[in-house]
Amino acid sequence: MGNETSMPLFGPLAARAEERVPNSKTFDFIIVGAGSAGCVLANRLTASGRYRVLLLEAGPNNWHPWLHIPLGFGRLFTDRRYNWCYETEPQPECHNRNVIAPRGKVIGGSSSINGLIYIRGQAEDFNHWRQLGNAGWSFDDVLPYFRKAEDNERGADEFHGSGGLLAVSDLRDRHPLAVAYVEAAVQCGYPRNDDFNGAVQEGAGYYQTTMRGGVRASTASGYLKQARRRANLKVVSEALATRVLFDGRRAIGVEYLVGNSKRSAQANVEVIVASGAFNSPQLLQLSGVGPASLLKSYGIDVIVDAPGVGDDLNDHISGRIVLRCKDTITLNDAVRTWPGKLWHGSHYLLTRRGYLAIPAVSSAVFLRALPTAATPDSQCSISLFSAATIGGKLHPFPGVTGNCVLLRPESRGYVRIKSAEPRQAPAINPNYLATQKDRDTITAGVAEMRRIFQTPAMARYIAEEIEPGAQCDNDDELLDFIRHRGSATYHPVGTCRMGQDQKAVVDERLCVRGFSALRVVDASIMPCPGCAWSAAGIGPKPFGATISNLAHWRRQLLRASRPLRRSRGRNQLRLTFARA
């Protein structure tokens, strides 16, 4: 298959001083964020050899072995070395809970710690973006670039590609519980679907993943590893960007911190912000681009009053149920004892198979929970483990988790700085379940997922539903349970929204409106999350969630990661996208 992206589990323990301190302070492009989008951009922009590129990343290198073992998404879920470990503001419709909001803080970003699920979304999602006035973002426009990116082990066809830098693989093993879940969905009347990224998304089947040979295929391994061999790329890890530097309305550089040392670098062509849906608006606001009243309240000089920066935050919310199995066939049982851990660890090291090679979820059904939905509005999956809290210790009994994701949330919130200190986390408010349709859809979706788990195919494995339990027998009680126990699916978007209206932050070429030489290229530009929570999706769950988002979504901002060529305007240098 084209480009093999498997890698050793331990990175080179080389000295990091060379990577941390640039030899030059002047580059053509500066990319802020070596995450799912930043790694792709670094590869594309350095490919010709014409441009000098500086790539800044707040987190460390991706050398830890758990960043490459698929099950590592659970081990690192609460590890602040590699995860920002954010949480939301109290959510009024979730009993004022602070909901966890993890994001990758490492080379590769969330693609290095997510649940490895490869889901693009429905064609209707992209076509909706185009209908909003964003030329070049319809499904027919983006499909060639999805295909170009892929190295799908199934080979190339109308919807998929081979030979690209993004490894896409089928499950290494089909667990009996994953098989039974698909059978159960079919028993409920849903069609089989062997490709959620094919002609239609609706139906029941197995996920494809972003791994190859049982090893995680992050954008760090697929894209950046290749680019780091080029002399025109400089990667600086553990470098926190503090503000974009401007000359009038033109971005000319970036100021950043390495430890407590303040540094700066100049960009002759462009500054590209690729820090994600939380950190990109935070950086713009710290730089003087955002709601004027907010910036003035923290003593930040306002360059442009841009009320859309940080607004329109939206994310997938998930309702989760926990079930106890009759037999000891789950991850809970496999790693409960040290002999079990040693056996399964050895099995993985020898074969790259088994429980350490599983993604966050294994099989799913995309369905229409509301009868008025034209296309799937809910995504119901099975995880081969269970825990009392997300990222927490596994249950002491054989357990699985059902995850129902609200695919098209209407609720909107915001991201806002809390001070002028760049190290302080921003206020994150996705405003979960703020609309009646969101509440109705997720309640209906979880109810339908419960029905799937009660079919004969699953009944032979399931002993009882632990959460919410049989006593929860009406919609009001089920919604209250979701409010108490529901969580994000970690695919935040919208905070630097793309569009043509006055509040839009970037245009369809991802250029920040009202500025030159400044783009935002990450999930924050997406007008809405769409029906995907991939690799992202991320992306996106007890004992470790699929963080995403969306991470694969960001890795697929293909229009922004195409090679760029210079073209001369009348009095200025501008950039246009080159056709691949």
Buried (B, 14 or more C-beta within 10 A) or exposed (E): BBBEBBBEBEBEEEEBEEBBEBEEEEBBBBBBBBBBBBBBBBBBBBBEEEBBBBBBBBBBBBBBEBBBBBBBBBBBBBBEEBBBBBBBBEBBBBEEBEBBBBBBBBBBBBBBBBBBBBBBBBBBBBBBBBEBBBEEBBBEBBBEBBBBBBBBBBEBEEBBBBBBBBBBBBBBBEBEBBBBBBBBBBBBEBEEBEBBBBEBBBBBBBBBBBBBBBBBBBBBBBBBBBBBEBEBBBBBBBBBBBBBBBEEBBBBBBBBBBEEEEBEBBBBBBBBBBBBBBBBBBBBBBBBBBBBEBBEEBEBEBBBBBBBBBBBBBBBBBBBBBBBBEEEBBBBBBBBEEEBBEBBBEBBEEEBBBBBBBBBBBBBBBBBBEEEBEBBBBBBBBBBBBBEEBBBEBBEBBBBBBBBBBBBBBBBBBBBBEBBEBEEBBBBBBBBBBBEBBBBBBBBBBBBBBBBBBBEBBEEBBBEBBBBEEEBEEBEBBBBBBBEBBBBBBBBBBBBBBBEEEEBBBBBBBBBBEBBBBBBBBBBBBBBBBBBBBBBBBBBBBBBBBBBBBBBBBBBBBBBBBBBEEEEEEEEEBBEBEEE
